[in-house]
Amino acid sequence: QVQLVESGGGLVQAGGSLTLSCVGSGRDFSTYAMGWFRQTPGKEREFVAAKTWTGTLDYADPAKGRFTVSRDVSTNTVYLKMNSLTPEDTAVYYCAAGRQAYYYTRSATDFGSWGQGTQVTVSS
């Protein structure tokens, strides 16, 4: 059974930083894309960042220059380091693994395994 467990969310002041972690189990994730999404009440889940099996990085425009996604294949862990946070970054952040190996798009429907989410709140 595939399981993803996030940690690292919390409350931070604007301009601050947080690092989210996500540990996967139940599968060898080395051939899958791993990504981060976020969601606020009343809105659809939106793509934030991802790293593919080849090491290719992909960032949504709001994340470019501020967020860094990385992964440790040996431990099935993916990280999201977030700098220069603003109140607009407040959301529940979800870790996700690709639905199939060697395939990647930014669409949430192409990610088949999800973590439980971790709340990030940025105060002004």
Disulfide bonds with the S-S distance in Angstrom:
Cys22-Cys95 2.04
